[in-house]
Amino acid sequence: MSQEVIQKNWIDTPTLKPRIDKVVVNMCIGKSGAPLEKAEKILSELTGQLPCKRQAKKTIREFGIRKGEPISCMVTLRNKRALKFLTKVMPVISNRLSANSFDKQGNISFGIHEHIEIPGVKYDPDIGIFGMDVCISLNRIGYRVKKRKRQKTKIGSKQLLTSNDAKTFVMSELGVEVY
């Protein structure tokens, strides 16, 4: 379906219009200690939220990683904070996303090589430069029935989100070009 047809469907049936469920920002450092603390500080400044640490799932001797050792930090943003963060980050990627950034369920992922590219962030030689992964999860009204604790049910095929829906949403709501 073309973008015009999809947007017309959203106007006719507002429950079909996607919305941002959450934005997950992840910084994988690969080692614990001071570098991880610096990454946490950066992430908390960028998002306004306290990040949580994530542990290594298995031991990899070549990289010096032990199972259970904290090696990354992440933040989950929802509602206004998610939208605010996305509007701050989109200029870093020149408001352009590859079609490969979208999966079949309409989720979006992209990376930022250096956090200092984000507007308003200054380079601090004591902290250094870190990259991050940004994952955007989209859903529609009614997805709660799939995740609720009581009386879980399946989502109908017409209610499922597609990559074309996600591309159209991102282009119209966030002003991002998909190439």
N, C-alpha and C positions, 0 to 999 in steps of 0.2 A: 504494500500500500504506500501511496505517496504521503508526504508530510501534510499536505493540505487536507487529505481525507482523514488522516489520523487526528489532526487538530479539530476538524469538524465533528468527529465522533466524540471528542472530549467535551465539546460544547453541548452536543445533544445529550450525552450521558456523562455527567460530571464524575461519577464514580470510577470511570475508566482512566481519568487523568492520573498519571503517576505523581508520587511525592517522594521527597528524600526521607528515607527511614533513618539512616545513620551514616556518619562519615568516620572511618577508622584511620587514624594516622599512626604509622608504625616506624620506629627507628631501630634498626638492628645494628648493633655495634660489634658484636662478636666476642666481646670480653667484658668482664665485670670490673668494678672498681671505679676509678676516677672518670674514665671516658663515659661510662654509663651514667654517672651522676651529672656530667656536663650535658649529655643528651636529654636527660630528664628536665634539666633547667631550661633548655631551649624549648622543649616541647610544651612545658607549662607556660612559658612566656608567649608562645605563638597561639596557644589554644585557650588559655585562661582556665585550665583545668589541671588537676593533679594526675600525672601519668602513672600507670602501674607497670611493674617489671614483669617480664616473661622469662621463663627458664628454658634452658636447652633440653630437648626431648631425648637426646642420646649423646654419648661420648664420641668425639671425633679427635683422635690423637694428633692428626696432621695439623689441625688448627689450634690445638691446645684447649679444646672445649670439653668440659666434663658435664655429665648428665646432672640436671638440677641447678646448674650455675646460671645466675641471671645474665642474659646476654642482650636483651632488647627491652624497649619500653614502648608503650602504646597508649592511645587515648581514643575513646569513643565519644563522638560529638553527635548531638541530636538537636532538632528544631532550629532555633535562631542561631545558636552557636555554630551549628554545622553550616548553615547558609553564610554566616559572617566569615567563617574560615575559608569557604570555597571562593567567595568573592575576593578575598585577600590573596589566594593562591593561584587562581586562574591566570592572572597576567604573567606569572612565571613561565607558564607553558604557552604563552602568546595566545591564549584563548583558542587553542587548537588541540584536538584530540584525535588520535588515530582510530580507525574503525576497529583495530585489533584490541583496543582498550576496553571494548564492550564484550560481555559474555552473552550466552543464549538467554539467560534469565534477566538481562537488563542491568546487571551490575557493572560498575565502571572502576578501573584501576589505572593509576599512572604514578610515575615517580618524579621526584624532584632531586636533582643531583646535589645542589648546594642550598642550604637553608638561607644563606645570605642574599639570595636572589629575590626573596620575598620582600615586597615594599615595606619599609619601616624597620627592617632588621639591619643592624650594623654589625660589622665584623669585629669580634673581640679575640685578640690573639691568645688569651688565656683559655678560651673555650675551644676554638678551632672551628672547622667546617664539617657539617654532617648532612647526609642525604636522608630522604624519607620516602615512604610509600603512602599513597593516599588511596583508599578504597571507598567508593560511594555505593551504598546499597539503596536501591529504589524499590518501592512497593506501591500498591494501590489500596484504596479503602476496601476493607474486607479481608485483608491478609491475616488479621488477628485470629480468625477461625482456624488457621493452620497451626498457630503457635500457642494458643491458649491451653491452660492446664486441663480444663474440664470440657468434655465433648469436642475433642479435636476432630476436624473433618478436612477433606481434601478441597482444594481450590478448583473451581471450574476452569475448563480450558480457555474460555473467553475472558476470564479474569486474569489469567497469567500474563506477565509482562514479557515482552519480546525486546530484542536488541533494537529494532526499528523504533519502538515506542520510547526507549531510553534515549536514543539519538535525537529524536524529535523533541523530547522534553528538555534535554540539555541545550539544544540549539535555541529553543524558544525562551526558556526560563533563565538560563545562565549566560546566554549570548556566546556560546562556544561553537566554533566551526569544527565539523567532523570531516576529516579527509580520508 
